[in-house]
């Protein structure tokens, strides 16, 4: 009888440890180099930082009440997100 009680206690602790909120693993969110306008670093010009992404701008509604949208260029003029690592060029080793 002692072996069954020990197995039941071990199973109880295993289940309690499994469902405790502090023991759950949290997913780490990958940080993306996004500007304040919400677009990725690759949409910004490296020289002046101007954004080349397009956005949908609601221009009104039609007769049936559906929204009318127009594609416009993002108005962001300077990249304001995290700075990526600098790029270096290394020549060939001879």
N, C-alpha and C positions, 0 to 999 in steps of 0.2 A: 504493500500500500504506500510506502514511503516514496517509491520511485514514481508512481503516478502523480502524487502530490507535487513532487519536484518538477515533473514535466509540465504540470498545469501552471505552476508558478512561473516557470521559464517562458511558457507560451503567453501568459498574461503580460509579463514585462516586455516581451517582444512586440506584442500588439500595442501596448501603451507607448513604447518608444517609437513605433512606426507612425502613430497618428498625432504625436505632440507637435504643436505648431512651430516651436523653436527649432526643431530638428529637420524641417523640410529644407530642401535645397532651393535656392532662389536662382532663377535664370539671370545671367549677366547680360545686360543689353549692350550690344555692340555700338560704340560711338561712331557716328558718321560725321565727316566734315561738312556740316550744313550751315548755310548763312542764316542771318536773321529773316530773310525772305522765304526760307524754307527749302531753297534749292541747294543741290550738292555743289561742292567746290569745283567740279568739272564744268559746270555751266558758266563759270565766271572767267572773264578774260584775264590772263596772267599779268598783262601790262598795266591796265587801268582798273581792273576789278569789276567792270560792267557785266551784268547778268544777261545771258542770251536765251534763257528759258522762256517758254510761253505759258500764259495763264488764261483761264476762261473768265471772261468778264460778262456779267449779266447785263444785257442792254434793255430788257423789258420783257413783255409777255405778248403772245399772239392772241387771236380771237378766242381760242379754246382755253386759255389760261396757262399754256405751257411756256416755260422760260425760254427766252432767246439769248443765246450766248455768242460771244465773239472771241476769237483767239487774239490776244495782245501780248506784246513783249513785256517781260518783267521790268519794272521801273527801278530796280535796285541798281545803284551806281558804284557801290564799293563793297567788296566781300568783307563780312564782319564776323565770320565764324572762326573756329580754331585754326591756327596756322599749321599746315602740314610740315613734315620734316624737310629740311633743305635738300636739294638735289646736288650731287657732286659727280663730276666726271673724272674717272680714273683711267689713265692711259694704259696701254698694254705693257706688261712686264716682259722684258727681254732677257 
